[in-house]
Amino acid sequence: MILVSSCLAGLEVRYDGHHSLNTNVRTLVEENNAVTICPELLGGFSTPREPAEIVGGDGEDVLNGKARVIERSGKDVTQLYIKGAYTTLDKAIEIGATIVVLKENSPSCGSSMIYNGEFIGKRVLGNGVTSALLKRNGLRVISEKQFAEGSY
């Protein structure tokens, strides 16, 4: 079974109330070969919500208590991101996920790239909070680009 970001399946759950539809991901879900997940909603956020970025590192640093997830207005939402990550991990284990396809660049889901924490649109290498936790627990996490290329 595959676990996928809800926004990639066309659900309008992104911070801005939109989706990031990937037709191949949607097909997997429609054929019951994938289950959708949104770590941010599981953490307690609603849609739409204020954009957030990791400040002071990446998802690994957040899990280690060395970085924070901050909304554009300055509000610290780190604990909600951590809650969403652990709830996603529980779901991945529950369904026996063999691979997880998550939305790149997200402070939750980025599997190789995230925004740099300055809210200027600059991306840097790093994992989001959920990706970092899933990887720590031995799950294979890839981006929608890697999934589309079949490079996993």
Solvent accessible surface area in square Angstrom, and as a share of the most:
residue,aa,sasa,rsa
1,M,92,0.41
2,I,30,0.15
3,L,0,0.00
4,V,0,0.00
5,S,3,0.02
6,S,8,0.05
7,C,10,0.06
8,L,2,0.01
9,A,8,0.06
10,G,11,0.10
11,L,88,0.44
12,E,108,0.49
13,V,21,0.12
14,R,64,0.23
15,Y,89,0.34
16,D,53,0.27
17,G,22,0.21
18,H,110,0.49
19,H,77,0.35
20,S,26,0.17
21,L,65,0.32
22,N,25,0.13
23,T,93,0.54
24,N,83,0.42
25,V,0,0.00
26,R,95,0.35
27,T,61,0.35
28,L,32,0.16
29,V,41,0.23
30,E,118,0.53
31,E,104,0.47
32,N,120,0.62
33,N,70,0.36
34,A,7,0.06
35,V,43,0.24
36,T,39,0.22
37,I,11,0.06
38,C,20,0.12
39,P,4,0.02
40,E,16,0.07
41,L,65,0.32
42,L,64,0.32
43,G,0,0.00
44,G,55,0.53
45,F,26,0.11
46,S,77,0.50
47,T,49,0.28
48,P,97,0.61
49,R,31,0.11
50,E,61,0.27
51,P,30,0.19
52,A,11,0.08
53,E,15,0.07
54,I,2,0.01
55,V,63,0.36
56,G,62,0.60
57,G,34,0.32
58,D,28,0.14
59,G,0,0.00
60,E,53,0.24
61,D,42,0.22
62,V,2,0.01
63,L,31,0.15
64,N,80,0.41
65,G,57,0.55
66,K,152,0.64
67,A,3,0.02
68,R,96,0.35
69,V,0,0.00
70,I,33,0.17
71,E,16,0.07
72,R,147,0.54
73,S,87,0.56
74,G,48,0.47
75,K,123,0.52
76,D,66,0.34
77,V,4,0.03
78,T,0,0.00
79,Q,117,0.52
80,L,62,0.31
81,Y,7,0.03
82,I,35,0.18
83,K,111,0.47
84,G,0,0.00
85,A,0,0.00
86,Y,106,0.40
87,T,49,0.29
88,T,0,0.00
89,L,14,0.07
90,D,90,0.47
91,K,61,0.26
92,A,1,0.00
93,I,116,0.59
94,E,130,0.58
95,I,41,0.21
96,G,46,0.44
97,A,10,0.08
98,T,98,0.57
99,I,16,0.08
100,V,0,0.00
101,V,0,0.00
102,L,0,0.00
103,K,34,0.15
104,E,23,0.10
105,N,26,0.13
106,S,20,0.13
107,P,20,0.13
108,S,1,0.01
109,C,9,0.05
110,G,0,0.00
111,S,7,0.04
112,S,50,0.32
113,M,56,0.25
114,I,3,0.01
115,Y,72,0.27
116,N,35,0.18
117,G,11,0.11
118,E,109,0.49
119,F,51,0.21
120,I,116,0.59
121,G,52,0.50
122,K,113,0.48
123,R,127,0.46
124,V,53,0.30
125,L,149,0.74
126,G,13,0.12
127,N,28,0.14
128,G,0,0.00
129,V,0,0.00
130,T,0,0.00
131,S,0,0.00
132,A,0,0.00
133,L,5,0.02
134,L,0,0.00
135,K,74,0.31
136,R,113,0.41
137,N,79,0.41
138,G,71,0.68
139,L,31,0.15
140,R,125,0.46
141,V,13,0.08
142,I,3,0.02
143,S,4,0.03
144,E,31,0.14
145,K,136,0.58
146,Q,67,0.30
147,F,23,0.09
148,A,64,0.50
149,E,106,0.48
150,G,49,0.47
151,S,62,0.40
152,Y,103,0.39
